[in-house]
Amino acid sequence: MKVAVIGAGYAGYAGLAAAVELASRGMSVTVFEAARELGGRARRVDYHGMALDNGQHILLGAYRETLRLMRMVGADPAELLLRLPLQLVIPGRFHLQAAPLPAPLHLAFGLLAARGLTWGERLSAVRFMSAMQRRNFRLGNDIGADKMLAMHEQTGNLRRYIWEPLCVAALNTPLDTASAQVFLNVLRDSLAGSREDSDMLLPLANLTHLFPEHAAAFIESHGGKIIHSQTVLAVKAEAAGFSLEMRSGSKNFDQVICAVPPQRLAALTASLPELAEARAQVGRFGYQPIYSVFLQYPAATCLPRPMIGLYGGVTQWVFDRGQLNHEAGLLCAVISAEGPHQALDHDDLAQRVDDELRATLPGLPQPLWHKVIAEKRATFACSPSLERPGQVTPLPNFTLAGDYTAGDYPATLESAVRSGVKCAQLILESP
């Protein structure tokens, strides 16, 4: 059986995850990627002789499938990821860190000891998590996350310092338009999971090396092929299998896993009427941006910890690439979801971020250079009751993989990996 995986980029490792799973079981798999670099939204960007990333991803201990596949392909999480207990730190304003205790005490004690909240607010946060636990983190009907939080009196500093930062970081969608149910799914499997599930895992290597390079080597060492810079223009159904149409000609396969961006699905599958509903669903998607602002300061510059939060401006999180990636003096500010920063040009945005950093870190020297990487449609907008296409389609032997496909999670690396693994399992279980 010959399997084609279309896409090893945008869909957040989904195509590579599927190919790794198939290759590990001896399947003949060929991966087609339109770009020269694997990884899509999670890839290395070379600039000024340094390996930047087009986004600063945070993994969680709950990312079991991602961690499993990393180990399978030889990308040791213990070496490539810095494991830290869950912590939300806004210098001078707020400090929350999970306690070194078994679940659920790790979170409860962390909330009760949080600095920047009144005692009543701490108790309210504990009550909210306990109430959601009793409901198994399920809502009868999905609503906006802000409405759900207001119903449980999670307002003021609780919303400002805990729930809004977590929601925007996880769903990449503003709190007032985000799905409460998907947000609760994230809280269920991270904060309300085991103590290890809530751990933050910060990459210690560029994102291409974190998984894609290891995955490609694994696939090829198991008889598969990775074809870079090859755009599949269309997929056509044949009497037996599928024909992949490219500028260089066509190739035939028995099974197809489609792991392209949702924006490309319509053109790629235009000749497949069975995909009409999936095309209609993604056609109704909205999208949200992610901006990464890299600021290179003198080498001695560093943050008080590898990652801090900011409040009151456009900057949400700042990562110290010196502590994480051995890029001394390089800070990366991340701005998730839509906002006023989109109206600024890159130079003005970099200046704005520098000003906000300077207000938090007095005495910060002038940056030597800056680089802004804007993914303007980084993820789908994770709105309430959003219909997402499933991995299984009405067309036999044709599956969809990607962080935008149906699942409990928003557009994360874990949701992408899970979708890819599910597609691979469908093929492995097929008669």
Secondary structure, 3 states (H helix, E strand, C coil): CEEEEECCCCCCCHHHHHHHHHHCCCCEEEEECCCCCCCCCCCEEEECCEEEECCCCCEECCCHHHHHHHHHCCCCHHHHEEEECCEEEECCCEEEECCCCCCCHHHHHHHHCCECCCHHHHHHHHHHHHHHHHCCCCCCCCCEHHHHHHHCCCCCHHHHHHHHHHHHHHHCCCHHHCEHHHHHHHHHHCCCCCCCCCCEEEECCCHHHHCHHHHHHHHHHCCCEEECCCCCCEEEEECCEEEEEECCEEEEECEEEECCCHHHHHHHCCCCHHHHHHHHHHHCCCEEEEEEEEEECCCCCCCCCCEEECCCCCCCEEEEHHHHHCCCCEEEEEEECCCHHHHCCHHHHHHHHHHHHHHHCCCCCCCCEEEEEEEEEEEECCCCCCCCCCCECCCCCEEECCCCCCCCCCCCHHHHHHHHHHHHHHHHHCC
